């Protein structure tokens, strides 16, 4: 091979090798620092595009999971209220049954009337307080649509997204469950009215009169001890049906939540498979490239030194 001061082929080869090694080393260092083999579209357009779509789906599934969590909170709050109402209804049944022992005493019946009405106020209070972010399933749709007049309740049903495709599910107010339990009522808001236990409301939308006794200590028109007890038992049955419906919704939401989390995890794993770097492999590659870089620099130094050999020819 001839020696030339104008063209140093060895230096050119060494420089090309060094540049190629430096490019690979830069990519490897980036993978090590970010943990990703595909950090942007220039690394792999196809993989980056697919991963971007999957990241969008992950964000969407996160919103779905948040909606399921909110629906679960609404149902849980309503279920707790319904169970508490059942406990109060047991007290109502005891008080109504006691009416049979005091039919000859207007004073005793007047006291029982006050006691029963107090229980009914408790029921309506529990029902209206079972509100989550304005949603209450224990009031009628008419009450919820009357802005500001029913303790801040703005919706009597909850709608939530069940999947990435936009499918939804609705949990309506539970008055339909109550009416299907054999109770005839024209209630537009109060739970005790819907249960057939109260006849009117006070200014706070709570029961002001029960459906069994008058304030003067007598049975209401058309009411007998037997019919009063039967009415309370129907109310208990209706609320039991409500808790059953809530229990089923709880299971449905729990199943969808579990599946939604699985979908989210699978999508995350898919993005990782496309973009995450194998850190053990990248570490080994980094060591190898650093060694190649050192050798390339040494080779370039040797190649550049060849031109100095020409001077010895003229000494």
Protein Blocks (a to p, Z undefined) as FASTA:
>chain_A
ZZdfkbcfklmmmmmmmmmmmmmmmmmmmmmmnopablbfklommlmmmmmmmmmmmmmm
mmmmmmmmmmmmmmmmmmmmmmmmmmmmmmmmmmmmmmmmmmmpmklmmmmmmmmmmmmm
mmmmmmmmmcgehiafkbcfklmmmghilgoiabfcdcddfbfnopacddddfklmmmmn
opacfbfkbmklmnopafbdcfkopafbdckbcfkopacehiafklmmmmmmmmmmmmmm
mmmmmmmmmmmmmmmmmmmmmmmmmmmmmmmmmmpccfklmmmmmmmmmmmmmmmmmmmm
mmmmmmmmmmmmmZZ
